Amino acid sequence: MRKVLGKYQDRIKGMKLTDYRVRILNSGTEAVTRVLIESQDETGERWTTVGVSPNIIDASFQALMDSIIYKLVKSNAPA
């Protein structure tokens, strides 16, 4: 993932995943998955992002992308 971000690699190099949780919100064929990702940067600051989807991979990707975007915004990365 870091390689795909090209010019933003340096902005997220100190970022790491510290917790990954999955919750199934209801049961049956219409189950909704909620993924919570906790991340931490090089300064020790932590934040949590959430992804929600019937598909666990999609929910995980949403949460991960939100975490990366948060880090980029926090570090004032240029557009």
Backbone as CSV, one residue per row, in Angstrom:
resi,resn,N_x,N_y,N_z,CA_x,CA_y,CA_z,C_x,C_y,C_z
1,MET,0.822,-1.183,0.000,0.000,0.000,0.000,0.871,1.253,0.000
2,ARG,1.942,1.221,0.757,2.803,2.401,0.821,3.385,2.748,-0.556
3,LYS,3.772,1.736,-1.330,4.359,1.985,-2.646,3.353,2.621,-3.594
4,VAL,2.100,2.268,-3.468,1.060,2.808,-4.343,0.848,4.299,-4.097
5,LEU,1.154,4.763,-2.900,0.908,6.161,-2.558,1.966,7.121,-3.094
6,GLY,2.984,6.610,-3.749,3.964,7.447,-4.442,4.551,8.547,-3.585
7,LYS,4.256,9.801,-3.953,4.868,10.954,-3.297,4.468,11.112,-1.832
8,TYR,3.466,10.366,-1.385,3.016,10.458,-0.001,3.669,9.416,0.914
9,GLN,4.527,8.581,0.367,5.165,7.519,1.155,5.866,8.051,2.396
10,ASP,6.597,9.133,2.238,7.347,9.690,3.370,6.424,10.200,4.470
11,ARG,5.242,10.653,4.097,4.290,11.195,5.072,3.675,10.115,5.959
12,ILE,3.649,8.873,5.485,3.011,7.812,6.261,4.000,6.736,6.735
13,LYS,5.289,6.951,6.521,6.248,5.892,6.860,6.282,5.573,8.356
14,GLY,5.951,6.510,9.226,5.936,6.257,10.662,4.610,5.736,11.173
15,MET,3.664,5.557,10.287,2.324,5.105,10.665,2.282,3.581,10.764
16,LYS,1.566,3.078,11.789,1.417,1.634,11.896,0.035,1.281,12.445
17,LEU,-0.392,0.088,12.112,-1.664,-0.445,12.584,-1.446,-1.003,13.986
18,THR,-2.254,-0.567,14.960,-2.086,-1.057,16.327,-3.237,-1.959,16.772
19,ASP,-4.389,-1.873,16.110,-5.505,-2.741,16.469,-6.454,-2.880,15.285
20,TYR,-7.038,-4.070,15.146,-7.980,-4.373,14.065,-9.115,-5.181,14.673
21,ARG,-10.336,-4.641,14.627,-11.483,-5.333,15.210,-12.601,-5.448,14.183
22,VAL,-13.284,-6.573,14.216,-14.411,-6.827,13.314,-15.646,-7.100,14.153
23,ARG,-16.745,-6.445,13.795,-18.022,-6.675,14.467,-19.078,-6.967,13.408
24,ILE,-19.869,-7.993,13.635,-21.000,-8.304,12.764,-22.224,-7.686,13.426
25,LEU,-22.878,-6.747,12.734,-23.942,-5.967,13.354,-25.283,-6.684,13.411
26,ASN,-25.555,-7.572,12.486,-26.773,-8.376,12.533,-26.485,-9.709,11.866
27,SER,-27.410,-10.640,11.966,-27.120,-11.977,11.447,-27.927,-12.264,10.184
28,GLY,-27.626,-13.378,9.569,-28.346,-13.788,8.368,-27.670,-13.323,7.103
29,THR,-28.416,-13.383,6.015,-27.853,-13.038,4.709,-27.646,-11.536,4.531
30,GLU,-28.261,-10.728,5.369,-28.102,-9.270,5.266,-27.178,-8.719,6.348
31,ALA,-26.249,-9.535,6.818,-25.323,-9.113,7.864,-24.462,-7.946,7.398
32,VAL,-24.230,-7.023,8.300,-23.386,-5.868,8.015,-22.138,-5.985,8.883
33,THR,-20.985,-5.789,8.268,-19.707,-5.901,8.966,-19.162,-4.515,9.267
34,ARG,-18.731,-4.324,10.491,-18.092,-3.069,10.887,-16.657,-3.387,11.267
35,VAL,-15.718,-2.691,10.661,-14.290,-2.877,10.948,-13.765,-1.603,11.590
36,LEU,-13.099,-1.757,12.716,-12.466,-0.637,13.396,-10.959,-0.834,13.347
37,ILE,-10.262,0.175,12.870,-8.802,0.127,12.780,-8.239,1.233,13.662
38,GLU,-7.332,0.858,14.534,-6.619,1.854,15.325,-5.208,1.968,14.771
39,SER,-4.790,3.191,14.521,-3.466,3.459,13.963,-2.687,4.352,14.905
40,GLN,-1.378,4.362,14.703,-0.494,5.191,15.519,0.589,5.762,14.624
41,ASP,0.994,6.997,14.916,2.083,7.579,14.129,3.367,7.601,14.941
42,GLU,4.397,8.169,14.351,5.727,8.172,14.971,5.776,8.980,16.264
43,THR,4.816,9.878,16.491,4.796,10.671,17.726,4.039,9.962,18.844
44,GLY,3.400,8.841,18.531,2.625,8.101,19.523,1.150,8.439,19.513
45,GLU,0.754,9.404,18.688,-0.675,9.749,18.604,-1.442,8.586,17.977
46,ARG,-2.618,8.288,18.535,-3.462,7.204,18.034,-4.799,7.755,17.557
47,TRP,-5.359,7.090,16.565,-6.703,7.425,16.085,-7.377,6.160,15.585
48,THR,-8.713,6.198,15.565,-9.503,5.054,15.145,-10.385,5.442,13.978
49,THR,-10.465,4.569,12.979,-11.346,4.778,11.843,-12.239,3.563,11.686
50,VAL,-13.371,3.769,10.998,-14.387,2.727,10.875,-14.757,2.536,9.415
51,GLY,-14.952,1.286,9.032,-15.481,0.945,7.712,-16.689,0.036,7.899
52,VAL,-17.739,0.271,7.125,-18.957,-0.527,7.244,-19.389,-0.990,5.865
53,SER,-19.658,-2.298,5.754,-20.073,-2.879,4.477,-20.540,-4.308,4.731
54,PRO,-21.347,-4.857,3.829,-21.672,-6.281,3.930,-20.435,-7.158,3.664
55,ASN,-19.420,-6.591,3.023,-18.208,-7.311,2.649,-17.069,-6.906,3.586
56,ILE,-16.456,-7.871,4.278,-15.409,-7.570,5.253,-14.179,-6.925,4.605
57,ILE,-13.858,-7.318,3.386,-12.701,-6.737,2.702,-12.970,-5.278,2.365
58,ASP,-14.168,-4.981,1.888,-14.538,-3.604,1.572,-14.542,-2.746,2.847
59,ALA,-15.111,-3.263,3.916,-15.138,-2.522,5.179,-13.722,-2.259,5.684
60,SER,-12.846,-3.248,5.560,-11.450,-3.097,5.989,-10.737,-2.046,5.148
61,PHE,-10.973,-2.079,3.846,-10.339,-1.111,2.953,-10.810,0.312,3.264
62,GLN,-12.107,0.472,3.505,-12.637,1.795,3.851,-11.966,2.344,5.109
63,ALA,-11.873,1.505,6.136,-11.259,1.941,7.391,-9.783,2.274,7.206
64,LEU,-9.071,1.460,6.440,-7.650,1.704,6.191,-7.439,2.996,5.407
65,MET,-8.226,3.204,4.369,-8.086,4.430,3.568,-8.396,5.668,4.405
66,ASP,-9.429,5.599,5.235,-9.737,6.736,6.105,-8.599,7.019,7.075
67,SER,-7.944,5.974,7.552,-6.824,6.152,8.457,-5.653,6.841,7.762
68,ILE,-5.361,6.413,6.547,-4.273,7.025,5.774,-4.602,8.471,5.427
69,ILE,-5.827,8.722,5.016,-6.239,10.088,4.680,-6.143,10.990,5.905
70,TYR,-6.561,10.489,7.055,-6.458,11.271,8.284,-4.997,11.653,8.537
71,LYS,-4.104,10.701,8.409,-2.677,10.969,8.638,-2.147,12.000,7.649
72,LEU,-2.538,11.899,6.392,-2.082,12.852,5.386,-2.614,14.262,5.659
73,VAL,-3.865,14.355,6.039,-4.452,15.668,6.351,-3.769,16.259,7.573
74,LYS,-3.558,15.415,8.596,-2.913,15.873,9.823,-1.500,16.384,9.576
75,SER,-0.822,15.788,8.594,0.555,16.202,8.306,0.629,17.289,7.231
76,ASN,-0.538,17.853,6.869,-0.605,18.925,5.864,0.017,18.542,4.533
77,ALA,-0.228,17.328,4.098,0.297,16.859,2.806,-0.339,17.645,1.670
78,PRO,0.446,18.060,0.674,-0.116,18.799,-0.457,-0.993,17.874,-1.325
79,ALA,-1.975,18.472,-1.966,-2.896,17.702,-2.811,-2.228,17.204,-4.064
